């Protein structure tokens, strides 16, 4: 036995182990991996004729294969690279044994091509096909996904990048799609079943006595108030990192998906939140994010350190890394139960420090639509005032309505749950200003109040106390009519509300340069107003939290020409 060789081998092994341990300390245990990384972008489909085949696929996440539904042999689906002014013909073949569909999220098109079964078309039957044909009338960053059942949760989503017809006013040397999403080993119908049985099933961050003593949780008075309302202030997300892997372009934190750059370049990152249920807080430690586009439309550049991107929103940001080093792209789940992580680097295989997850946010009385000064009234009085039908006479009281916000407030100037004390600048909706004058600057002729309602205990979600199946009549608007819609959140959860086939102008004080969006997050206890001009057709209008929509938080907006639509 060669003892000298064994000593040298042991020393080498110890040195390798020490190096690996040093690297491991750079990020949390859940993010540890080798340093190879994946620098390949998603595949692209382009041109005027595109063929997409939907079928069962496998996703490889952090070295493990997961069942998924994807397109053209992969999941997520390929990038559709289009150009403003062209017309496209997209043939979709359904290889599944169930109905499917594709919705082109944020695209302005004839409603028959919008892709919502039962509303705009009949769906794509098993082992059959459908051809979408529509003109491309816009540029920017969008995405597409299934609108059938819960297929979107299984990987049936992909990015859309539309180049402008002329020179791009947003100058960049390089660009990357950064699509955030969530994926679970559990089948989505099983996730929904568990939520119906116990809405807090996936919440492993509930308040504890030790947390109270350590000052991490609410004081006793606040906890009693929440208990009186049968609410849990730690219920920030319905589905959490206990079952979700948080992904970047289909890759988990250990995969180290990498976006390449050369020092000194202007790099455009096209951020897409394609998740089913997760709001992400996005930052790149060491770099400013200059927001240049929201939901596909250009905005006046605004430099921030962090932004919250709700489900189904998109933001384009410019970063300018000057140093020859790696940076971490952080997509922290809003409830701090996990993180989507990628790397921005000059070369593949590089890594940067991954910051630890921050302290979880805890909902307060403002999140229930209560003025903070009313907290002294006690849990009983607050419960009664919030349940008093006189506070919101338009909402049908019943088992699906747990609370009514008596004092909802405009929260578009706030950075989002858990970011008030971030210690740096966080994007808020009021920062967004359109580059171009709004195409319709008429004052609205009427307003519509829409209450976002729910019962977390029973996991029931609705508009105005009625689910889609219970609401017999659609919301009527005349074609060309200018309407103000007031979204009033009577629940303790955030709701990203999406109106198909339209862009609307947020009422945030910017007049004829109001930011135009297709999806807006309504904070708990909050109120968001937007002005919209009706486009003829039948359009889906819903919360983009997939399980909220599946539970009934959806309506049809029916836009017709003539007086009879009023």
C-alpha positions as CSV (number, residue, x, y, z in Angstrom):
1,X,0.0,0.0,0.0
2,X,1.5,3.4,-1.1
3,X,0.8,5.6,2.0
4,X,2.5,8.6,0.3
5,X,0.1,8.3,-2.6
6,X,-2.9,8.0,-0.3
7,X,-1.9,11.1,1.6
8,X,-1.6,13.1,-1.6
9,X,-4.9,11.8,-2.8
10,X,-6.5,12.7,0.5
11,X,-5.1,16.2,0.3
12,X,-6.3,16.6,-3.2
13,X,-9.7,15.4,-2.2
14,X,-9.8,17.8,0.7
15,X,-8.8,20.7,-1.5
16,X,-11.5,19.8,-4.0
17,X,-14.0,19.4,-1.2
18,X,-13.1,22.8,0.3
19,X,-13.4,24.5,-3.1
20,X,-16.8,22.9,-3.6
21,X,-17.9,23.9,-0.2
22,X,-16.8,27.5,-0.8
23,X,-18.8,27.6,-4.0
24,X,-21.8,26.0,-2.2
25,X,-21.8,28.8,0.3
26,X,-22.3,31.3,-2.5
27,X,-26.0,30.3,-2.8
28,X,-28.6,28.5,-0.7
29,X,-28.8,24.8,-0.5
30,X,-31.8,24.7,-2.8
31,X,-29.8,26.5,-5.5
32,X,-26.5,24.5,-5.3
33,X,-25.3,23.0,-8.5
34,X,-22.3,22.5,-10.7
35,X,-21.1,25.6,-12.5
36,X,-21.5,24.4,-16.1
37,X,-24.8,26.2,-16.8
38,X,-27.1,26.2,-19.8
39,X,-26.6,29.1,-22.2
40,X,-29.0,27.9,-25.0
41,X,-32.0,30.1,-25.6
42,X,-35.4,28.6,-26.4
43,X,-35.8,27.5,-30.0
44,X,-37.6,29.8,-32.4
45,X,-40.3,29.5,-35.0
46,X,-40.6,32.4,-37.5
47,X,-42.2,33.3,-40.8
48,X,-45.7,33.7,-42.1
49,X,-46.6,30.0,-41.9
50,X,-45.9,28.2,-38.6
51,X,-46.8,24.7,-37.6
52,X,-47.2,23.9,-33.9
53,X,-47.8,20.4,-32.6
54,X,-49.2,20.1,-29.0
55,X,-48.4,16.8,-27.1
56,X,-47.1,15.2,-24.0
57,X,-43.4,16.0,-23.5
58,X,-40.8,15.9,-20.7
59,X,-39.1,18.8,-19.1
60,X,-35.7,18.3,-17.5
61,X,-35.6,20.5,-14.4
62,X,-32.5,20.5,-12.2
63,X,-31.4,17.2,-13.7
64,X,-34.7,15.4,-13.2
65,X,-37.3,14.6,-15.9
66,X,-40.9,15.9,-15.3
67,X,-44.0,15.2,-17.2
68,X,-45.3,18.2,-19.2
69,X,-47.4,19.3,-22.2
70,X,-45.4,21.1,-24.8
71,X,-45.0,22.1,-28.4
72,X,-42.9,20.7,-31.2
73,X,-41.1,18.3,-28.9
74,X,-40.2,20.6,-26.2
75,X,-41.6,22.4,-23.1
76,X,-41.8,25.3,-22.7
77,X,-43.0,26.1,-26.2
78,X,-40.7,27.8,-28.8
79,X,-40.3,31.5,-29.2
80,X,-42.6,32.9,-32.0
81,X,-40.5,35.5,-33.7
82,X,-42.8,37.8,-35.8
83,X,-42.7,41.2,-37.3
84,X,-45.2,44.1,-37.1
85,X,-47.1,44.4,-40.4
86,X,-47.0,40.8,-41.5
87,X,-49.8,38.3,-41.5
88,X,-49.4,34.9,-39.9
89,X,-51.0,31.5,-40.4
90,X,-50.4,29.2,-37.5
91,X,-51.5,25.6,-37.9
92,X,-52.0,23.9,-34.5
93,X,-52.3,20.1,-34.3
94,X,-53.6,18.6,-31.1
95,X,-51.8,15.3,-30.4
96,X,-53.5,15.0,-27.0
97,X,-56.5,12.9,-26.0
98,X,-58.2,16.0,-24.7
99,X,-59.3,19.4,-26.0
100,X,-56.7,22.1,-26.2
101,X,-56.3,25.7,-27.4
102,X,-53.7,28.5,-27.7
103,X,-54.4,32.1,-26.7
104,X,-52.1,34.8,-28.0
105,X,-51.8,36.9,-24.8
106,X,-51.8,40.6,-25.4
107,X,-52.2,40.4,-29.2
108,X,-54.8,42.6,-30.9
109,X,-56.7,40.3,-33.4
110,X,-60.1,39.3,-34.5
111,X,-61.9,37.7,-31.6
112,X,-62.5,34.5,-33.5
113,X,-58.7,34.0,-33.4
114,X,-58.3,34.8,-29.7
115,X,-58.3,31.1,-28.7
116,X,-60.7,30.8,-25.7
117,X,-62.9,27.7,-26.0
118,X,-66.6,28.4,-25.5
119,X,-66.1,32.1,-25.9
120,X,-64.3,32.9,-29.1
121,X,-64.0,29.5,-30.8
122,X,-65.0,25.8,-30.1
123,X,-61.5,24.7,-29.0
124,X,-59.2,22.1,-30.7
125,X,-60.7,18.6,-30.4
126,X,-58.4,15.7,-29.6
127,X,-56.4,14.4,-32.6
128,X,-57.5,17.3,-34.7
129,X,-56.2,20.7,-35.8
130,X,-57.1,24.4,-36.1
131,X,-55.5,27.2,-38.1
132,X,-55.2,30.6,-36.6
133,X,-54.8,33.5,-39.1
134,X,-54.4,37.1,-38.1
135,X,-52.4,40.3,-39.0
136,X,-49.6,41.5,-36.7
137,X,-50.5,45.1,-35.8
138,X,-48.1,45.7,-32.9
139,X,-44.6,45.2,-31.7
140,X,-43.1,44.1,-28.4
141,X,-42.9,41.2,-25.9
142,X,-45.9,39.0,-25.5
143,X,-46.6,35.3,-24.9
144,X,-49.0,32.4,-25.7
145,X,-50.5,29.7,-23.6
146,X,-53.3,27.1,-23.4
147,X,-56.7,28.3,-22.3
148,X,-58.0,24.8,-21.8
149,X,-58.4,23.3,-18.4
150,X,-55.1,23.5,-16.4
151,X,-52.8,22.7,-19.3
152,X,-50.9,26.0,-18.9
153,X,-49.6,24.7,-15.5
154,X,-48.1,21.7,-17.3
155,X,-45.8,23.7,-19.6
156,X,-48.1,24.7,-22.4
157,X,-46.8,28.3,-22.8
158,X,-44.2,30.2,-24.8
159,X,-42.8,33.7,-25.6
160,X,-43.8,35.9,-28.5
161,X,-41.3,38.5,-29.7
162,X,-42.6,41.0,-32.4
163,X,-40.0,43.2,-34.0
164,X,-41.2,46.7,-35.1
165,X,-41.8,47.3,-38.8
166,X,-39.1,50.0,-38.9
167,X,-36.1,50.7,-36.7
168,X,-36.5,49.7,-33.1
169,X,-36.6,52.8,-30.9
170,X,-35.2,50.8,-28.1
171,X,-31.5,50.5,-28.8
172,X,-29.7,47.4,-27.6
173,X,-26.7,45.4,-28.6
174,X,-28.1,42.1,-27.5
175,X,-31.4,40.7,-26.2
176,X,-32.6,37.7,-24.2
177,X,-36.0,36.3,-23.4
178,X,-36.3,35.6,-19.6
179,X,-39.5,33.7,-19.1
180,X,-40.4,33.0,-15.5
181,X,-42.8,30.2,-14.5
182,X,-43.7,27.6,-11.9
183,X,-43.9,23.8,-12.3
184,X,-44.9,21.0,-9.8
185,X,-44.5,17.3,-9.6
186,X,-48.2,17.2,-8.7
187,X,-50.8,17.1,-11.4
188,X,-52.6,20.5,-11.5
189,X,-55.9,18.9,-10.8
190,X,-54.4,17.4,-7.7
191,X,-53.2,20.8,-6.7
192,X,-56.6,22.3,-7.1
193,X,-58.2,19.4,-5.2
194,X,-55.9,20.0,-2.2
195,X,-56.7,23.7,-2.3
196,X,-60.4,23.0,-2.2
197,X,-59.9,20.6,0.8
198,X,-57.5,23.0,2.6
199,X,-56.7,26.4,1.1
200,X,-53.6,26.8,3.2
201,X,-52.3,23.3,2.3
202,X,-49.1,24.6,0.6
203,X,-48.4,27.3,3.2
204,X,-45.5,26.1,5.3
205,X,-44.7,29.6,6.6
206,X,-47.6,30.1,9.1
207,X,-47.1,32.2,12.2
208,X,-45.6,30.5,15.3
209,X,-45.0,31.4,18.9
210,X,-41.3,31.3,18.3
211,X,-41.8,33.8,15.4
212,X,-43.8,36.1,17.6
213,X,-41.2,36.0,20.4
214,X,-38.5,36.7,17.9
215,X,-40.4,39.7,16.5
216,X,-40.9,38.1,13.0
217,X,-44.7,37.7,13.2
218,X,-47.6,40.0,14.1
219,X,-48.2,41.2,17.6
220,X,-51.0,39.5,19.5
221,X,-53.7,42.1,18.9
222,X,-53.3,41.9,15.1
223,X,-53.3,38.1,15.2
224,X,-56.5,38.1,17.2
225,X,-58.0,40.4,14.6
226,X,-57.1,38.1,11.7
227,X,-58.3,35.1,13.7
228,X,-61.7,36.8,14.2
229,X,-62.0,37.1,10.4
230,X,-60.8,33.5,9.9
231,X,-57.9,34.7,7.8
232,X,-54.2,33.9,7.9
233,X,-52.0,36.9,7.2
234,X,-49.2,34.6,5.9
235,X,-51.4,33.4,3.0
236,X,-49.6,35.5,0.4
237,X,-49.5,32.8,-2.3
238,X,-52.0,29.9,-2.6
239,X,-49.4,27.6,-4.1
240,X,-45.8,27.9,-2.9
241,X,-42.3,26.6,-3.1
242,X,-43.3,23.5,-1.1
243,X,-44.5,22.0,-4.3
244,X,-43.3,24.4,-7.0
245,X,-40.0,24.6,-8.8
246,X,-39.5,28.2,-10.0
247,X,-38.1,28.3,-13.5
248,X,-36.3,30.5,-16.0
249,X,-37.0,29.4,-19.6
250,X,-38.0,26.0,-18.3
251,X,-34.8,25.6,-16.1
252,X,-34.5,25.3,-12.4
253,X,-32.1,27.2,-10.1
254,X,-29.5,24.4,-10.2
255,X,-29.5,24.4,-14.0
256,X,-27.9,27.9,-14.0
257,X,-29.5,29.1,-17.2
258,X,-27.2,31.8,-18.5
259,X,-27.7,34.9,-20.7
260,X,-24.4,36.0,-22.3
261,X,-23.1,39.5,-22.8
262,X,-19.9,41.4,-23.6
263,X,-18.9,44.1,-21.0
264,X,-20.1,47.5,-22.1
265,X,-23.1,46.2,-24.1
266,X,-26.7,47.4,-23.7
267,X,-28.6,44.2,-23.0
268,X,-32.3,44.0,-23.4
269,X,-34.0,41.4,-21.2
270,X,-37.6,40.6,-22.2
271,X,-39.2,39.5,-18.9
272,X,-42.3,37.4,-19.1
273,X,-44.2,36.0,-16.1
274,X,-45.7,32.8,-17.6
275,X,-46.4,31.2,-14.2
276,X,-49.7,29.7,-13.2
277,X,-49.8,31.3,-9.7
278,X,-46.6,33.0,-8.8
279,X,-45.8,36.7,-8.6
280,X,-42.1,37.3,-8.8
281,X,-39.8,40.1,-7.5
282,X,-37.0,40.5,-10.0
283,X,-33.7,42.1,-9.4
284,X,-30.0,41.7,-10.6
285,X,-27.8,42.7,-7.7
286,X,-25.1,45.1,-8.9
287,X,-27.1,46.4,-11.9
288,X,-29.8,48.9,-12.5
289,X,-32.9,47.8,-14.5
290,X,-34.1,50.5,-16.9
291,X,-37.7,49.7,-17.7
292,X,-38.4,50.6,-21.3
293,X,-41.6,48.5,-22.1
294,X,-44.6,47.3,-20.2
295,X,-46.9,44.6,-21.6
296,X,-45.3,45.1,-25.0
297,X,-45.7,48.9,-25.3
298,X,-42.9,51.4,-24.9
299,X,-42.7,53.5,-21.8
300,X,-40.5,56.4,-20.9
301,X,-37.3,54.8,-19.4
302,X,-37.3,54.6,-15.7
303,X,-34.3,53.1,-13.7
304,X,-35.1,50.9,-10.7
305,X,-33.3,48.3,-8.6
306,X,-36.2,45.9,-8.5
307,X,-39.6,45.3,-10.0
308,X,-42.6,43.1,-9.2
309,X,-44.0,41.3,-12.2
310,X,-47.4,39.8,-11.7
311,X,-48.7,36.7,-13.4
312,X,-49.1,37.3,-17.2
313,X,-47.3,40.7,-17.3
314,X,-44.3,41.5,-19.4
315,X,-41.5,44.1,-18.8
316,X,-38.6,44.9,-21.1
317,X,-35.5,46.2,-19.2
318,X,-32.1,47.4,-20.3
319,X,-29.1,46.5,-18.3
320,X,-25.5,47.7,-18.9
321,X,-23.0,45.4,-17.3
322,X,-19.6,47.0,-17.6
323,X,-17.5,44.5,-15.6
324,X,-16.2,41.2,-16.9
325,X,-18.0,39.2,-14.3
326,X,-21.2,37.3,-13.6
327,X,-24.5,38.7,-12.2
328,X,-27.4,36.7,-10.7
329,X,-30.8,37.2,-12.2
330,X,-33.1,36.8,-9.2
331,X,-36.8,36.0,-9.5
332,X,-37.9,35.7,-5.9
333,X,-41.4,34.4,-5.3
334,X,-43.6,37.0,-3.6
335,X,-44.1,34.9,-0.6
336,X,-40.3,34.2,-0.3
337,X,-40.8,30.4,-0.5
338,X,-38.4,29.9,-3.3
339,X,-36.5,31.6,-6.2
340,X,-36.1,31.4,-9.9
341,X,-32.5,31.9,-10.6
342,X,-30.4,32.5,-13.7
343,X,-27.0,34.1,-14.5
344,X,-26.0,37.0,-16.7
345,X,-22.4,36.4,-17.7
346,X,-19.6,37.0,-20.3
347,X,-19.0,33.3,-20.6
348,X,-20.9,30.0,-20.0
349,X,-20.1,28.3,-16.7
350,X,-19.8,31.4,-14.6
351,X,-21.7,32.0,-11.4
352,X,-22.4,34.9,-9.1
353,X,-23.4,35.0,-5.5
354,X,-27.1,34.1,-5.0
355,X,-28.7,36.2,-2.3
356,X,-30.6,34.4,0.4
357,X,-34.4,34.5,0.4
358,X,-35.7,37.6,2.3
359,X,-38.1,37.5,5.2
360,X,-41.6,36.5,4.1
361,X,-44.2,39.3,4.0
362,X,-47.2,39.3,6.3
363,X,-50.5,40.9,5.3
364,X,-51.8,43.7,7.3
365,X,-55.1,45.5,7.7
366,X,-54.5,47.6,4.6
367,X,-54.4,44.3,2.7
368,X,-58.0,43.8,3.9
369,X,-59.2,47.2,2.7
370,X,-59.1,48.6,6.3
371,X,-57.7,52.0,7.3
372,X,-54.8,51.3,9.7
373,X,-56.4,53.6,12.2
374,X,-59.4,51.3,12.5
375,X,-57.3,48.5,13.9
376,X,-58.3,49.5,17.4
377,X,-61.9,48.7,16.9
378,X,-61.3,45.0,17.5
379,X,-61.7,41.9,15.5
380,X,-65.5,41.6,15.9
381,X,-66.2,45.2,14.8
382,X,-63.9,44.9,11.8
383,X,-65.4,41.6,10.8
384,X,-68.9,43.0,10.9
385,X,-68.0,46.2,9.1
386,X,-66.3,44.2,6.3
387,X,-69.4,41.9,6.0
388,X,-71.9,44.7,6.0
389,X,-73.7,44.7,2.6
390,X,-74.3,48.4,2.9
391,X,-70.6,48.9,2.3
392,X,-70.8,47.3,-1.2
393,X,-74.4,47.0,-2.2
394,X,-73.5,45.8,-5.7
395,X,-71.9,42.6,-4.4
396,X,-74.2,39.6,-3.9
397,X,-73.6,38.2,-0.5
398,X,-73.4,34.5,-0.2
399,X,-71.0,31.6,0.6
400,X,-68.6,32.8,-2.1
401,X,-68.0,36.2,-0.5
402,X,-66.0,36.1,2.7
403,X,-65.2,39.8,3.1
404,X,-66.0,43.2,1.6
405,X,-63.4,45.9,1.7
406,X,-65.0,49.0,3.3
407,X,-62.2,51.3,2.4
408,X,-60.4,50.1,-0.7
409,X,-57.6,52.4,-1.7
410,X,-55.6,53.1,-4.8
411,X,-52.3,51.3,-4.3
412,X,-50.7,51.9,-7.7
413,X,-48.1,54.1,-6.0
414,X,-47.0,51.2,-3.8
415,X,-44.2,48.7,-4.8
416,X,-46.1,45.4,-3.9
417,X,-46.3,43.2,-0.9
418,X,-43.1,42.8,1.0
419,X,-41.2,45.5,-0.9
420,X,-42.0,48.6,1.2
421,X,-38.7,48.1,3.1
422,X,-36.6,46.8,0.2
423,X,-34.0,49.5,0.8
424,X,-33.8,50.5,-2.8
425,X,-36.0,51.8,-5.6
426,X,-38.8,49.4,-6.7
427,X,-41.0,50.1,-9.8
428,X,-44.6,51.1,-9.1
429,X,-47.4,51.5,-11.7
430,X,-47.3,55.3,-11.3
431,X,-43.7,55.3,-12.6
432,X,-45.0,54.1,-16.0
433,X,-45.6,56.8,-18.6
434,X,-46.4,56.0,-22.3
435,X,-43.9,57.2,-24.9
436,X,-46.7,58.0,-27.4
437,X,-49.9,59.9,-26.8
438,X,-52.8,57.5,-26.1
439,X,-54.8,56.7,-29.3
440,X,-58.1,57.5,-27.6
441,X,-58.1,60.4,-25.1
442,X,-61.9,60.9,-24.8
443,X,-63.3,60.9,-21.3
444,X,-65.3,57.8,-20.4
445,X,-69.1,58.2,-20.7
446,X,-69.8,55.7,-17.9
447,X,-68.1,53.6,-15.3
448,X,-68.4,50.0,-14.2
449,X,-67.5,48.7,-10.7
450,X,-66.2,45.2,-10.7
451,X,-65.6,43.6,-7.2
452,X,-63.0,40.9,-7.0
453,X,-64.5,38.5,-4.5
454,X,-63.7,35.2,-2.9
455,X,-63.8,32.9,0.1
456,X,-60.4,31.6,0.9
457,X,-61.8,29.0,3.4
458,X,-63.8,27.4,0.7
459,X,-61.5,28.3,-2.1
460,X,-64.2,30.1,-4.1
461,X,-63.3,33.0,-6.4
462,X,-65.6,35.3,-8.4
463,X,-66.5,38.7,-9.8
464,X,-69.2,40.5,-7.9
465,X,-69.9,37.4,-5.9
466,X,-70.7,35.3,-9.0
467,X,-68.6,32.7,-10.8
468,X,-68.6,32.4,-14.6
469,X,-71.2,29.7,-14.5
470,X,-73.4,31.7,-12.1
471,X,-73.2,35.0,-14.1
472,X,-75.9,34.6,-16.7
473,X,-75.3,37.8,-18.6
474,X,-72.0,39.1,-20.0
475,X,-70.6,42.6,-19.3
476,X,-72.0,44.7,-22.2
477,X,-70.0,47.5,-23.9
478,X,-70.8,49.2,-27.2
479,X,-68.1,49.1,-29.9
480,X,-66.1,52.3,-29.7
481,X,-67.6,53.2,-26.3
482,X,-65.3,54.7,-23.8
483,X,-65.8,53.1,-20.3
484,X,-64.0,53.4,-17.0
485,X,-63.6,50.2,-15.1
486,X,-63.0,50.2,-11.4
487,X,-61.5,47.0,-10.1
488,X,-62.2,46.7,-6.3
489,X,-60.3,43.9,-4.5
490,X,-62.4,42.7,-1.6
491,X,-60.0,39.8,-0.8
492,X,-56.7,39.5,0.9
493,X,-55.0,38.1,-2.2
494,X,-53.5,39.8,-5.2
495,X,-55.4,39.4,-8.5
496,X,-53.7,40.0,-11.9
497,X,-56.7,40.9,-14.1
498,X,-56.5,40.4,-17.9
499,X,-58.9,41.7,-20.5
500,X,-58.5,39.9,-23.8
501,X,-58.4,41.8,-27.1
502,X,-57.8,45.2,-25.6
503,X,-55.3,47.6,-24.2
504,X,-56.5,49.8,-21.4
505,X,-55.1,53.1,-19.9
506,X,-54.4,53.0,-16.2
507,X,-55.7,56.0,-14.3
508,X,-52.5,57.0,-12.5
509,X,-52.4,60.7,-13.2
510,X,-50.5,60.8,-16.5
511,X,-53.3,62.2,-18.7
512,X,-53.0,61.4,-22.4
513,X,-49.8,59.5,-21.8
514,X,-51.3,57.0,-19.3
515,X,-49.6,53.6,-19.4
516,X,-51.4,51.2,-21.6
517,X,-51.6,47.6,-20.4
518,X,-53.5,44.3,-21.0
519,X,-53.0,42.9,-17.5
520,X,-52.9,44.8,-14.1
521,X,-52.3,43.5,-10.7
522,X,-54.9,44.6,-8.1
523,X,-53.3,44.5,-4.6
524,X,-55.2,43.1,-1.6
525,X,-57.7,45.6,-0.4
526,X,-56.8,47.8,-3.4
527,X,-58.5,49.6,-6.2
528,X,-57.3,50.0,-9.8
529,X,-59.2,52.1,-12.4
530,X,-58.6,52.0,-16.1
531,X,-60.3,53.5,-19.2
532,X,-60.9,51.2,-22.2
533,X,-62.5,51.6,-25.7
534,X,-64.6,48.7,-26.7
535,X,-63.5,46.4,-29.6
536,X,-66.2,44.4,-31.2
537,X,-66.3,40.7,-30.2
538,X,-66.8,38.4,-27.2
539,X,-63.7,38.6,-24.9
540,X,-62.6,36.8,-21.8
541,X,-62.0,38.9,-18.7
542,X,-60.5,37.1,-15.8
543,X,-58.0,36.8,-13.0
544,X,-54.8,35.3,-14.4
545,X,-54.1,33.2,-11.3
546,X,-54.9,30.0,-13.0
547,X,-56.7,28.3,-10.1
548,X,-58.6,31.5,-9.3
549,X,-59.9,31.5,-12.9
550,X,-60.6,27.8,-12.8
551,X,-62.6,28.3,-9.6
552,X,-64.8,30.9,-11.4
553,X,-63.1,34.4,-11.3
554,X,-64.0,35.1,-15.0
555,X,-66.6,36.9,-17.0
556,X,-67.3,37.5,-20.7
557,X,-67.1,41.1,-22.0
558,X,-69.5,41.4,-24.9
559,X,-68.8,44.3,-27.3
560,X,-71.4,45.0,-29.9
561,X,-72.2,47.8,-32.3
562,X,-75.4,49.8,-31.7
563,X,-77.4,51.0,-28.8
564,X,-78.7,47.6,-27.8
565,X,-75.3,46.7,-26.3
566,X,-75.6,49.5,-23.7
